[in-house]
Amino acid sequence: MAALTNNDKISYKVLVIGDPGVGKTSIIRRFVHNVFSSNYKTTIGVDFALKILPVDENTVVHLQIWDISGQDRYGVMTRVYYKDAHAAIIVLDSTRERTIEGALRWKTDLDQKVTLADGSPVPAILLANKCDIDNQLGDDKLYDLETNNGFVGSFRTSAKESVGIEEAFKFLANTVISTEQGGQYDVPFLNREGNVNLDDNSTHYKHDSKCC
């Protein structure tokens, strides 16, 4: 497949999922706008962002980022939100051990509801967020979580300090490109104008409540 360019206007749909308060919205706002606030209103349902991302000197991709409420894992709406997703980011809070199990439950939910053409899981990476605070998750544990649960990669991130986020999204974008080149998707690679109506590098968000 030829390298993607801005003229192709091809969007990859990326889900960002995880328990409430792990910092999903903060990660997205840091990635899209390079801003951080400790106050956001808890996402209800789903919010959207669009980021144009150069992954190398020849390749630019448009990422449609779906910020899905942490309250929705057991709701019927997740199947609707997951539809036609190309990849996912699952976030845990490295200062709260219980969010590890939550992340694994989200991974199970994802794998049951959206797959590649051969039935295998869509590419998903694991982000251990809030690494700037007390870290309760060692490197070996994070690696074990990645390799034992079908993640294609894992990263320590801090939305507050802007650590690891750009690297994680670029890694995932390259993984999606490789997966597409292998002919493993049976979902459309949609023209940007045919999807969520957002300006380039834009977000729709609510504000208040804390999670970073």
Buried (B, 14 or more C-beta within 10 A) or exposed (E): EEEBEEEBBBBBBBBBBBBBBBBBBBBBBBBBBEEBBEEBEBBEEBBBBBBBBEBEEEBBBBBBBBBBBBEBBEEEEBEEBBEBBBBBBBBBBBBBEEBBEBBBBBBEBBBEBBBBEEEEBBBBBBBBBBBBBEBBBEEEBBEEBBEEBBBBBBBBBBBBBBBBBBEBBBBBBBBBBEBBEEEBBEBEBBEBEEBBEBEEBBBEBEEEBEBB
